[in-house]
Amino acid sequence: LLTWFTFSLLIQPKLLSFIPTNNPMNKTLTTKPTPWTWPWT
């Protein structure tokens, strides 16, 4: 579980970076963590 948890922390920023640039939320998501994308923070 801890391994997956750590992996998720590492991979999520990379996943967010794949959001299309035409998405208005893209800049917000890639600029700072949000409660719904990072519920563990």
PDB file of N, CA, C and O in Angstrom, chain B, residues numbered from 101:
ATOM      1  N   LEU B 101       0.838  -1.205   0.000  1.00  0.00           N
ATOM      2  CA  LEU B 101       0.000   0.000   0.000  1.00  0.00           C
ATOM      3  C   LEU B 101       0.869   1.251   0.000  1.00  0.00           C
ATOM      4  O   LEU B 101       0.605   2.207  -0.729  1.00  0.00           O
ATOM      5  N   LEU B 102       1.903   1.229   0.823  1.00  0.00           N
ATOM      6  CA  LEU B 102       2.800   2.388   0.893  1.00  0.00           C
ATOM      7  C   LEU B 102       3.521   2.600  -0.438  1.00  0.00           C
ATOM      8  O   LEU B 102       3.744   3.734  -0.863  1.00  0.00           O
ATOM      9  N   THR B 103       3.876   1.506  -1.079  1.00  0.00           N
ATOM     10  CA  THR B 103       4.551   1.612  -2.377  1.00  0.00           C
ATOM     11  C   THR B 103       3.636   2.267  -3.404  1.00  0.00           C
ATOM     12  O   THR B 103       4.059   3.149  -4.151  1.00  0.00           O
ATOM     13  N   TRP B 104       2.383   1.830  -3.436  1.00  0.00           N
ATOM     14  CA  TRP B 104       1.422   2.417  -4.368  1.00  0.00           C
ATOM     15  C   TRP B 104       1.177   3.881  -4.025  1.00  0.00           C
ATOM     16  O   TRP B 104       1.060   4.726  -4.912  1.00  0.00           O
ATOM     17  N   PHE B 105       1.103   4.170  -2.735  1.00  0.00           N
ATOM     18  CA  PHE B 105       0.903   5.541  -2.272  1.00  0.00           C
ATOM     19  C   PHE B 105       2.045   6.434  -2.752  1.00  0.00           C
ATOM     20  O   PHE B 105       1.813   7.530  -3.263  1.00  0.00           O
ATOM     21  N   THR B 106       3.261   5.964  -2.586  1.00  0.00           N
ATOM     22  CA  THR B 106       4.439   6.716  -3.033  1.00  0.00           C
ATOM     23  C   THR B 106       4.448   6.864  -4.549  1.00  0.00           C
ATOM     24  O   THR B 106       4.738   7.935  -5.082  1.00  0.00           O
ATOM     25  N   PHE B 107       4.130   5.783  -5.224  1.00  0.00           N
ATOM     26  CA  PHE B 107       4.068   5.805  -6.681  1.00  0.00           C
ATOM     27  C   PHE B 107       3.044   6.834  -7.161  1.00  0.00           C
ATOM     28  O   PHE B 107       3.300   7.573  -8.111  1.00  0.00           O
ATOM     29  N   SER B 108       1.894   6.878  -6.508  1.00  0.00           N
ATOM     30  CA  SER B 108       0.840   7.829  -6.873  1.00  0.00           C
ATOM     31  C   SER B 108       1.314   9.262  -6.702  1.00  0.00           C
ATOM     32  O   SER B 108       1.026  10.124  -7.533  1.00  0.00           O
ATOM     33  N   LEU B 109       2.040   9.511  -5.627  1.00  0.00           N
ATOM     34  CA  LEU B 109       2.574  10.854  -5.391  1.00  0.00           C
ATOM     35  C   LEU B 109       3.536  11.264  -6.497  1.00  0.00           C
ATOM     36  O   LEU B 109       3.575  12.426  -6.901  1.00  0.00           O
ATOM     37  N   LEU B 110       4.302  10.309  -6.976  1.00  0.00           N
ATOM     38  CA  LEU B 110       5.296  10.598  -8.005  1.00  0.00           C
ATOM     39  C   LEU B 110       4.683  10.722  -9.396  1.00  0.00           C
ATOM     40  O   LEU B 110       5.111  11.550 -10.200  1.00  0.00           O
ATOM     41  N   ILE B 111       3.688   9.902  -9.670  1.00  0.00           N
ATOM     42  CA  ILE B 111       3.128   9.851 -11.023  1.00  0.00           C
ATOM     43  C   ILE B 111       2.030  10.876 -11.276  1.00  0.00           C
ATOM     44  O   ILE B 111       1.826  11.288 -12.418  1.00  0.00           O
ATOM     45  N   GLN B 112       1.324  11.292 -10.237  1.00  0.00           N
ATOM     46  CA  GLN B 112       0.200  12.202 -10.459  1.00  0.00           C
ATOM     47  C   GLN B 112       0.591  13.510 -11.148  1.00  0.00           C
ATOM     48  O   GLN B 112      -0.101  13.917 -12.081  1.00  0.00           O
ATOM     49  N   PRO B 113       1.663  14.186 -10.737  1.00  0.00           N
ATOM     50  CA  PRO B 113       2.073  15.403 -11.453  1.00  0.00           C
ATOM     51  C   PRO B 113       2.317  15.147 -12.938  1.00  0.00           C
ATOM     52  O   PRO B 113       2.041  16.003 -13.777  1.00  0.00           O
ATOM     53  N   LYS B 114       2.835  13.964 -13.252  1.00  0.00           N
ATOM     54  CA  LYS B 114       3.075  13.612 -14.646  1.00  0.00           C
ATOM     55  C   LYS B 114       1.754  13.421 -15.387  1.00  0.00           C
ATOM     56  O   LYS B 114       1.617  13.821 -16.543  1.00  0.00           O
ATOM     57  N   LEU B 115       0.792  12.811 -14.716  1.00  0.00           N
ATOM     58  CA  LEU B 115      -0.520  12.618 -15.331  1.00  0.00           C
ATOM     59  C   LEU B 115      -1.192  13.960 -15.588  1.00  0.00           C
ATOM     60  O   LEU B 115      -1.813  14.164 -16.630  1.00  0.00           O
ATOM     61  N   LEU B 116      -1.062  14.865 -14.634  1.00  0.00           N
ATOM     62  CA  LEU B 116      -1.655  16.188 -14.792  1.00  0.00           C
ATOM     63  C   LEU B 116      -1.042  16.934 -15.968  1.00  0.00           C
ATOM     64  O   LEU B 116      -1.716  17.721 -16.631  1.00  0.00           O
ATOM     65  N   SER B 117       0.215  16.689 -16.220  1.00  0.00           N
ATOM     66  CA  SER B 117       0.900  17.385 -17.305  1.00  0.00           C
ATOM     67  C   SER B 117       0.378  16.967 -18.678  1.00  0.00           C
ATOM     68  O   SER B 117       0.610  17.655 -19.672  1.00  0.00           O
ATOM     69  N   PHE B 118      -0.329  15.835 -18.726  1.00  0.00           N
ATOM     70  CA  PHE B 118      -0.885  15.371 -19.995  1.00  0.00           C
ATOM     71  C   PHE B 118      -2.250  15.980 -20.311  1.00  0.00           C
ATOM     72  O   PHE B 118      -2.804  15.748 -21.385  1.00  0.00           O
ATOM     73  N   ILE B 119      -2.783  16.751 -19.383  1.00  0.00           N
ATOM     74  CA  ILE B 119      -4.070  17.409 -19.634  1.00  0.00           C
ATOM     75  C   ILE B 119      -3.918  18.361 -20.820  1.00  0.00           C
ATOM     76  O   ILE B 119      -2.955  19.126 -20.873  1.00  0.00           O
ATOM     77  N   PRO B 120      -4.841  18.327 -21.758  1.00  0.00           N
ATOM     78  CA  PRO B 120      -4.748  19.204 -22.931  1.00  0.00           C
ATOM     79  C   PRO B 120      -4.626  20.668 -22.535  1.00  0.00           C
ATOM     80  O   PRO B 120      -5.257  21.117 -21.577  1.00  0.00           O
ATOM     81  N   THR B 121      -3.825  21.395 -23.265  1.00  0.00           N
ATOM     82  CA  THR B 121      -3.579  22.798 -22.935  1.00  0.00           C
ATOM     83  C   THR B 121      -4.797  23.671 -23.190  1.00  0.00           C
ATOM     84  O   THR B 121      -4.873  24.794 -22.691  1.00  0.00           O
ATOM     85  N   ASN B 122      -5.755  23.163 -23.967  1.00  0.00           N
ATOM     86  CA  ASN B 122      -6.964  23.939 -24.215  1.00  0.00           C
ATOM     87  C   ASN B 122      -7.974  23.808 -23.073  1.00  0.00           C
ATOM     88  O   ASN B 122      -9.045  24.414 -23.093  1.00  0.00           O
ATOM     89  N   ASN B 123      -7.603  23.002 -22.081  1.00  0.00           N
ATOM     90  CA  ASN B 123      -8.455  22.864 -20.907  1.00  0.00           C
ATOM     91  C   ASN B 123      -8.195  24.049 -19.979  1.00  0.00           C
ATOM     92  O   ASN B 123      -7.061  24.234 -19.539  1.00  0.00           O
ATOM     93  N   PRO B 124      -9.211  24.856 -19.668  1.00  0.00           N
ATOM     94  CA  PRO B 124      -9.023  26.049 -18.835  1.00  0.00           C
ATOM     95  C   PRO B 124      -8.498  25.741 -17.439  1.00  0.00           C
ATOM     96  O   PRO B 124      -7.903  26.597 -16.784  1.00  0.00           O
ATOM     97  N   MET B 125      -8.725  24.499 -16.989  1.00  0.00           N
ATOM     98  CA  MET B 125      -8.257  24.113 -15.664  1.00  0.00           C
ATOM     99  C   MET B 125      -6.804  23.664 -15.678  1.00  0.00           C
ATOM    100  O   MET B 125      -6.196  23.483 -14.623  1.00  0.00           O
ATOM    101  N   ASN B 126      -6.251  23.485 -16.860  1.00  0.00           N
ATOM    102  CA  ASN B 126      -4.902  22.933 -16.968  1.00  0.00           C
ATOM    103  C   ASN B 126      -3.875  23.732 -16.175  1.00  0.00           C
ATOM    104  O   ASN B 126      -3.075  23.164 -15.431  1.00  0.00           O
ATOM    105  N   LYS B 127      -3.901  25.038 -16.335  1.00  0.00           N
ATOM    106  CA  LYS B 127      -2.925  25.885 -15.653  1.00  0.00           C
ATOM    107  C   LYS B 127      -3.072  25.787 -14.134  1.00  0.00           C
ATOM    108  O   LYS B 127      -2.081  25.757 -13.404  1.00  0.00           O
ATOM    109  N   THR B 128      -4.315  25.739 -13.671  1.00  0.00           N
ATOM    110  CA  THR B 128      -4.556  25.641 -12.234  1.00  0.00           C
ATOM    111  C   THR B 128      -4.066  24.298 -11.693  1.00  0.00           C
ATOM    112  O   THR B 128      -3.431  24.236 -10.641  1.00  0.00           O
ATOM    113  N   LEU B 129      -4.365  23.245 -12.414  1.00  0.00           N
ATOM    114  CA  LEU B 129      -3.981  21.906 -11.964  1.00  0.00           C
ATOM    115  C   LEU B 129      -2.474  21.718 -11.934  1.00  0.00           C
ATOM    116  O   LEU B 129      -1.942  21.047 -11.050  1.00  0.00           O
ATOM    117  N   THR B 130      -1.793  22.308 -12.896  1.00  0.00           N
ATOM    118  CA  THR B 130      -0.351  22.109 -12.968  1.00  0.00           C
ATOM    119  C   THR B 130       0.416  23.113 -12.113  1.00  0.00           C
ATOM    120  O   THR B 130       1.602  22.929 -11.837  1.00  0.00           O
ATOM    121  N   THR B 131      -0.273  24.177 -11.696  1.00  0.00           N
ATOM    122  CA  THR B 131       0.393  25.198 -10.895  1.00  0.00           C
ATOM    123  C   THR B 131       0.458  24.801  -9.426  1.00  0.00           C
ATOM    124  O   THR B 131       1.493  24.959  -8.778  1.00  0.00           O
ATOM    125  N   LYS B 132      -0.644  24.288  -8.907  1.00  0.00           N
ATOM    126  CA  LYS B 132      -0.674  23.901  -7.499  1.00  0.00           C
ATOM    127  C   LYS B 132      -1.628  22.731  -7.281  1.00  0.00           C
ATOM    128  O   LYS B 132      -2.567  22.544  -8.056  1.00  0.00           O
ATOM    129  N   PRO B 133      -1.395  21.943  -6.233  1.00  0.00           N
ATOM    130  CA  PRO B 133      -2.285  20.835  -5.915  1.00  0.00           C
ATOM    131  C   PRO B 133      -3.660  21.344  -5.508  1.00  0.00           C
ATOM    132  O   PRO B 133      -3.787  22.411  -4.907  1.00  0.00           O
ATOM    133  N   THR B 134      -4.679  20.577  -5.838  1.00  0.00           N
ATOM    134  CA  THR B 134      -6.037  20.925  -5.440  1.00  0.00           C
ATOM    135  C   THR B 134      -6.604  19.790  -4.600  1.00  0.00           C
ATOM    136  O   THR B 134      -6.212  18.637  -4.783  1.00  0.00           O
ATOM    137  N   PRO B 135      -7.506  20.090  -3.696  1.00  0.00           N
ATOM    138  CA  PRO B 135      -8.032  19.072  -2.774  1.00  0.00           C
ATOM    139  C   PRO B 135      -8.610  17.840  -3.473  1.00  0.00           C
ATOM    140  O   PRO B 135      -8.489  16.723  -2.972  1.00  0.00           O
ATOM    141  N   TRP B 136      -9.235  18.050  -4.627  1.00  0.00           N
ATOM    142  CA  TRP B 136      -9.870  16.906  -5.286  1.00  0.00           C
ATOM    143  C   TRP B 136      -8.884  16.077  -6.099  1.00  0.00           C
ATOM    144  O   TRP B 136      -9.161  14.915  -6.396  1.00  0.00           O
ATOM    145  N   THR B 137      -7.743  16.647  -6.463  1.00  0.00           N
ATOM    146  CA  THR B 137      -6.737  15.866  -7.179  1.00  0.00           C
ATOM    147  C   THR B 137      -5.697  15.300  -6.220  1.00  0.00           C
ATOM    148  O   THR B 137      -5.037  14.306  -6.526  1.00  0.00           O
ATOM    149  N   TRP B 138      -5.553  15.932  -5.067  1.00  0.00           N
ATOM    150  CA  TRP B 138      -4.580  15.493  -4.060  1.00  0.00           C
ATOM    151  C   TRP B 138      -5.287  15.364  -2.702  1.00  0.00           C
ATOM    152  O   TRP B 138      -4.987  16.113  -1.772  1.00  0.00           O
ATOM    153  N   PRO B 139      -6.219  14.418  -2.591  1.00  0.00           N
ATOM    154  CA  PRO B 139      -7.034  14.302  -1.370  1.00  0.00           C
ATOM    155  C   PRO B 139      -6.232  13.978  -0.114  1.00  0.00           C
ATOM    156  O   PRO B 139      -6.716  14.150   1.005  1.00  0.00           O
ATOM    157  N   TRP B 140      -4.989  13.502  -0.311  1.00  0.00           N
ATOM    158  CA  TRP B 140      -4.182  13.102   0.846  1.00  0.00           C
ATOM    159  C   TRP B 140      -3.353  14.247   1.416  1.00  0.00           C
ATOM    160  O   TRP B 140      -2.618  14.050   2.384  1.00  0.00           O
ATOM    161  N   THR B 141      -3.455  15.434   0.836  1.00  0.00           N
ATOM    162  CA  THR B 141      -2.664  16.552   1.343  1.00  0.00           C
ATOM    163  C   THR B 141      -3.481  17.405   2.301  1.00  0.00           C
ATOM    164  O   THR B 141      -2.977  18.396   2.830  1.00  0.00           O
TER     165      THR B 141
END
